[in-house]
Amino acid sequence: MGWEEHSIISLYTFPPTFGLRNVSPFCLRIEMALKYLGIPFEVVLEHNPAKGPKNKLPFIKSNHEIIDDSELIYLHLDQLSNGGLYGELSHTELGVGCAFTRLIDDHLYWLIVASRWLDDTWFPNVYDGFFASFPPILRNLISTLARRQMRKTLDLQGLGRHTLDQQKDFARRDLGALVHALSDSQYIVGNKMSVFDFSVSSMLSGLFDNRPGTWMTTIAEEFPELQYYAERIQSEVGVYGRAQP
Ligand SMILES: N[C@@H](CCC(=O)N[C@@H](CS)C(=O)NCC(=O)O)C(=O)O
């Protein structure tokens, strides 16, 4: 069945926070893919990731089926659109794209998380952004427990064990790798826009458009070519990470 006969897709994403229309780059990339493919969809704002099958957002409802994880959702959309996301990519492009996705999702993203949750001066923004809707007497307790859990996660992941200066240098090397990838082409793989540009540009929007900026935003500003790239991809697709003024 093609998407023409498909009921409208519901995309569950977080509400705007930190100056971002969608605080999750994983949700934003799916919105970009849906818009790019021209698949009709509705955005459902959801505060609580526990509504998702694995306690995370995004997930989609597609013909009564629930699919989570941005990569699994991409694969589903690719199938619905007869190869609209991956069909034209070579094996090399698929391999390089997969490697860059792992770089941003499993490394750069965790530095973004660290810059929001571990920095005592920035954490009040997390408190206001994520916990303001809880009853006042629960707010402090829940945010303290959530922060403790995040510290543990970052410790297990490994990046949380490095000093701040070491984390900053890891971020510079990640961003430098993206700059190198983009030095020969306007796109992450090949010579035209692909699904991997949605993943990379949405993650970059989470850095450049985060308000107020974190120490990761300051590091990202050392790489203006990446901001230019992220803006260009968002404008080519017509989906932006920034919250509407
Ligand atoms: N691998 C997942 C990652 C999704 C993810 O980490 N979502 C975060 C928000 S950016 C989340 O829902 N976190 C809630 C939690 O872990 O409790 C994907 O690609 O969709």
The ligand as a Gaussian input file, in Angstrom:
#p B3LYP/6-31G(d) Opt

LIG

0 1
 N       17.102000       6.382000      19.550000
 C       15.933000       7.209000      19.788000
 C       16.287000       8.308000      20.777000
 C       15.068000       9.111000      21.210000
 C       15.365000       9.894000      22.471000
 O       16.443000       9.768000      23.080000
 N       14.390000      10.703000      22.891000
 C       14.573000      11.449000      24.104000
 C       14.317000      12.940000      23.869000
 S       15.560000      13.665000      22.861000
 C       13.554000      11.011000      25.128000
 O       12.396000      10.791000      24.804000
 N       13.975000      10.889000      26.373000
 C       13.097000      10.611000      27.456000
 C       13.692000       9.671000      28.433000
 O       14.722000       9.052000      28.127000
 O       13.107000       9.565000      29.501000
 C       15.456000       7.790000      18.468000
 O       16.261000       7.846000      17.515000
 O       14.271000       8.116000      18.356000

